[in-house]
Amino acid sequence: MRICSRVWFVATALSTALAGSARADFLIYDLGAEGQALVRVAEGGRSLDRSAFDTRIVLQGKVVVNPGGTVSYTHSSGKKVHFKLGERIEYKKAPTTREEFGKLLSAAGRDPDAIMKAGVWALKKALLPEFYRAVDKVLDIDPRHEAALKVMELRKEMKEPLPDDSETERKFRSIVQRPGMKIAKSNHFILMHDTPSKPEGKEGKDGQKKTKTRAQERLDLLEKVYESFLLLFHAQDVQLDIPKERMMVVLFQRYDDFHEYARDISPSLASAAGFWEQIRNVSYFYDHGTTERFKLLEQIMKEKRKEMEQAKKWKDPDTIRYVQVLELLMEVERDNSDITVVSHECTHQMAGNTGLFPRHVGIPSWVHEGLATYFEAPGDGAWAGIGAVSIERLVFYRALADNDRVHSNIDFIVGDQIFDYARSLGATLHGYAQAWALTHFLIENHIKEFAAFYRMLGEMPPDVRLNPDLLKQLFSRVFGSDHRALDQEWRSYMRNVKTDMEKLEDSGK
């Protein structure tokens, strides 16, 4: 079974500032010492290099400078906060991902392959309509373009719901054995849950109350990962199997119920934030707003809200804005926590149900976790797509890559020794970061070769132990025996991998 060891954080998650469909302006807000203490609670007391994150947080949305020296910030959720210019804030204007896609599409001219490449860029930024727009344009120019035709065929197939199967539901209930849980379905997933039957009271972008339940929101996210996962490979001429039955997912309303259930399956799951059970092919999650840490944060926020009410009486706009920002941070962090874990574990499940990683083979940890982390990054309360650069992963990668060449080279990672090494030092995040970085490099630059390596692993007999020497031999069959040259190429690539915020700061130099 696959486990996601989710680490809680506010500043690091928000610092990703990844692109969504809203405006890509960046608001940099200084929380100060008091806010930093709240961040430590959200991080669960974890010690991070504060010089990398300090007391500032970065939010993405729309920034408007008003006459009279005020700044209005609108988050993608529709929430708006007003500031005085220079009061705890900086801001940076930036193009939206849609604007960037438009430039790429224009530069591609009438070259079908260049247009397809622009479309894949849009897909990775979670811009599915723009991706399909690029594919349509390719077929207008070249009606026989193989990759574009495969995408359209796949799109047609994905639109059709998989047939209802009473046997799947019966099997599902026999596995979970929670008769009180409800069933919800989407085109490709069957979800067993005990979450509320009515939508929560949070407001959406249009100021109206949400119309979707927690279960429906979860299914929507699962479908986005499903569609993007298949499209990423098919659009680049890597064929995968299409699942023939709905995949099974469980969503617990309360963390305590999830924790008890997970611990009964295996003591190793006691600290899991979500997991895919490989043998029975079921993923399990919970609502992250129900953990003890979030309960503590909610108690803190109750006191902050009282301060805000007093501030209204005393006409103290700075305190009012401060609490409004904290409220937004907590809401975004809860959504980000769910999104990270769900997209991570859904990727495990997708890989195991599309023939990419056959379920009968013990796929190396770095392969499984590298792919899952490549898909997992959230951006301000929405899924940011594929291959988004997480500042947390990047910082932990750099920490090992810059200081320990022995344990941050391709052979050590390919041999699947990195996770054993990291666990022995209590530094699992370093293992995840190295797996993420190598996977990011190989998918972005050598996807067909990497997919061939995946297939080679899947063709191994179940009783064969994939030891480090064998793994390196299989890797060499695809990438050649000169791992040193590939290692240097990887390091050079990673030196240029930056978060959107880092790119923006560089452009301003």
Buried (B, 14 or more C-beta within 10 A) or exposed (E): BBBBBBBBBBBBBBBBBBBBBBBBBBBBBBBEEEBBEBBBBBBEEEEBEEEBBEBBBBBBBBBBEEEEEEBBBBBBBBBBBBBBEEBBBBBBEBBBBBEBBBEBBEEBEEBBEBBBBBBBBBBBBBBBEBBBBBBBBBBEEBEEBEBBBBBBEBBEEBEEEBEEEEEBBEBBBEBBEBEEBBEBBBBBBBBBBBBEEEBEEEEEEEEEEBEEBBBBBBBEBBBBBBBBBBBBBBBBEBEBEBBEBBBBBBBBBBBEBBBEBBBEBEEEBEEBBBBBBBEBBBBBBBBBBBBEBBEEBEEBBEEBEEBBEEBEEEEBEEBBBBBBBBBBBBBBBBBBBBBBBBBBBBBBBBBBBBBBBBBEBBBBBBBBBBBBBBBBBBBBBBBBBBBBBBBBBBBBBBBBBEEEEEBBBBBBBBBBBBBEBBEEEEBBBBBBBBBBBBBBBBBBEBBEBBBBBBBBBBEBEEEEEBEBEEBBEBBBEBBEEEBEEBBEBBBEBBEEBBBBBBEBEEEEE
